[in-house]
Every structure is written in structure tokens, then in C-alpha cells.
Amino acid sequence: MNEIAGTRGVRSVPQPDFAAPRVAGQAEAIVVRDLVKRYGERVAVDGLTFTIGRGEIFALLGPNGAGKTTTIEILEGYRTADEGEVRVLGLDPRRDAAELRRRIGVMLQSGGIYPTVTPIEFLDLLSHFYDEAEDPRELIRLVGLEEVARVRYRQLSGGQQRRLALAAALVGKPELLFLDEPTTGMDPQARRLTWSLVSSLRERGITVLLTTHFMEEAERLADRVAIIDHGRLVALATPQELTHSETDEVQFTGPAGLDVTALRSLPSALDAREAQPGRYVIHTKRPADLLSELTTWARDAGVLLVEIRVGHESLEEVFLRLTGHELRE
């Protein structure tokens, strides 16, 4: 394991073993080793290494500009690596592009669909490009678009357009599915329907590489999560491993600019920080004692504390600590 330095000091974070994917008994669907991609003087991907097992749902997270899109475009065969090696379903994405594209599905963020076509027309058209394709009507049912199957694309809501894009990625019965921000623009009900659908793909043995700005989405769906920053891998583990800690957190909201040194001086506090303006995090091994000390300190200092919460770090908090960035920039 490598040690990742964060605001809480040095913490061991599980790192990838290139030779053996984490999903036991499965061959690799994706292999990335020492990947480098440059744009002039800028290094977009800097020595990236990880593997994804067949049938695994794998989330690739990072702030904007971290190298996610470049990495995925290399895996899809749209860009060429400057250094390193990638294999997708055992194939070279550039040399074996024609064969690979028959075996993968790609869900893009937006665009690529003619505005006057209806969902059923679009999926029926796509199905004719494959020797063996999913039934377009079954896909319409699967993604919950029965009521708008004959409505023109430009009249669909943003969430409905995203669900059609997901159905389109599934038409060719892919072995590997690339999902780029799959639930952007969806309402909560449609988002949970999509989560259920993506989870069901695991049962069919379909490998999923997911990028998302919703931490709850990654936490619920992914078998493992990779976090990259400045083109480098900073953490790779299960969501549970990333969020597990031997200490508890006490979080609260209050006025911005409170005396963090005073918070660190509370007897049961291990450390304290202002994670965002007005939002504070204190780590402790004795949360009950800390809550008593904190409320006494706030009373004496005339500070109103709201939204006090005790628990472990969330995946979003791990992300912020490791990268120093909000997920949306």
C-alpha cells in the first residue's frame, strides 16, 4: 500500500496490484499499465496503472482536468497513448478498433442523436448495425421510456434523453459498457431506476466503467473506485475501504472563520479543520465526550452550532481530502 498525505496526516490507502485484479476468479476486462499522454508540455495522464476485472462495476473519479476523459478516450480507441500499454477485452484499442467496437457500448454525455427521431426509431436503426442485437422495444421498457417511445428526441426531457443514450449503448449486447455521467439531468426517481438497471448488468456479466459527479452513485454502484488527480492515481479501493477509518468524525455548521486552533484543543479532539466556509470537521476516538466538550465550548464562546453529525468520512470527503477539489469545478 502507498501512503497518501491528506489534511488529516498520512493515511494508508489501498493501491492497485497490476498483476491481479481485485475480483477473484475473473480475467481482466481492462488493463492499464504506466499510461502516459501529453499535450505539448502538459502531461494529462502520468504513469497511470490499474486493472478492471470482467463483470466489475468500476468508477473512475477525479476533478475536471484530472485525466479521466483522456484515459477513457484512449481505452475506447479514440486517442493514442504516448507511453505505456492498454488492453481492452484483450485487444489493442487502436489496432483492433473495428473488432473492439462490436463488443463495447459507449454512453456519451450528450449529442449524437438526430433531433426529430423518436426513441423507438433510433433504437431500431441502431439494432440493424449488429448481427445480434437487443430488442428495441425491450430496451424501451427497460429504461422506462414506454410513454415517450414515439415522441421526437428534441421534445424529451434531459433525463429521458440520458435514458435513451443508455439504451443505445446497450443495443449491441456489449461485454463492456462505458458510462459517462449516466444520470446527469435525471430526477431522483429516474436516477434510482438507472442505478437498478446498472446494478443488474453485473448479473449479466457486463463490465462497466463509470464516471460520475455524484458520489452517492459511485458509492452505491461501484465494486471499486479509482480517484485520479493531475493524471496520477491517488487511491484505488472499494468504497467501504476508502471510507473506513479508525476514528469518528464530528461535523457541524456554524459561522465561517471559527477558531480552528481552539477546536483542536478540545480534550477529545485529534484534529480539526474548516472543510468549507462554515463547515467544520473534528476527528476523535471518543465522539460522546467530544460532543459534550464542543457544545460547552460553543456555549461559552456564544457560537450557534447547527447540523451536528457523527460518523465516518463519506466518499465525497475522501475525494476532497485527496484531491483538494470539489468534484464540480
Number of C-alpha atoms within 10 A of each C-alpha: 10 12 14 15 14 14 14 13 9 10 13 12 17 17 17 20 13 15 11 16 21 19 16 9 10 14 16 22 22 21 21 19 17 15 21 21 23 14 9 7 6 9 15 22 28 22 17 20 20 21 24 26 22 23 22 26 25 23 26 22 25 30 21 16 15 21 23 21 17 20 24 18 14 18 22 21 21 12 15 16 19 12 15 15 15 24 17 22 19 14 16 18 23 18 10 13 14 11 12 22 16 15 15 22 24 19 21 17 14 14 10 8 16 11 12 12 15 21 30 21 15 18 25 18 11 17 19 12 12 12 8 11 17 19 13 22 15 12 22 21 13 15 19 18 21 15 9 16 19 13 16 16 21 14 13 18 12 17 18 22 21 26 29 27 24 26 25 25 22 23 22 23 17 22 21 28 23 23 22 21 18 26 26 17 16 19 12 11 9 18 18 14 17 21 17 13 14 21 17 12 18 17 11 10 15 21 26 29 19 24 22 19 20 15 16 12 19 24 19 12 21 21 19 22 25 21 22 25 24 18 23 20 23 22 25 21 18 19 21 14 14 21 17 15 13 8 14 18 24 22 23 17 18 17 13 12 12 16 11 15 11 10 22 16 12 17 13 21 22 18 19 24 19 18 16 11 12 14 18 23 22 26 25 22 14 15 19 12 14 20 18 11 17 19 14 12 15 14 12 9 9 9 13 11 16 12 9 13 13 17 13 17 21 17 20 18 16 18 25 18 18 19 19 15 14 15 17 9 7
